Amino acid sequence: MIDALVSGNLVKEPELKTGPSGKHFCNFLLSVSVNNEPQPIVVSAIAFEAVAERIAKLGKGDSVSVIGSLKPSEWLDKSGEVKHGLNITVNNALSPYDIKKRRPEAAGGV
């Protein structure tokens, strides 16, 4: 696996779910622009516990940066063509919402 920092926009609403162990997880898709490519890459992501709960509060189109383990993937589409993609298991995330939330705390604490 590759340690990576990926920044993009949520393709659709993230879904917060609860696993059999009772722990929360969140699956989501990020649209990521790469250099000057005309089409963005879609990165499939999963986050757990507190990070999953924070991401689940975001909405479609929101910006988010995630850090985690990146792994290439491939699958067959409906027509049988091999497709390639990227999956990331998220360790941490940062969004503009997090920054706005922390600024008043930092200003008041100085």
Secondary structure, DSSP 8 states (H G I E B T S, - for coil): -EEEEEEEEESS--EEEE-TTS-EEEEEEEEE--TT-SS-EEEEEEEEHHHHHHHHTS-TT-EEEEEEEEEEEEEE-TTS-EEEEEEEEEEEEE-HHHHHHHHHHHHHH-
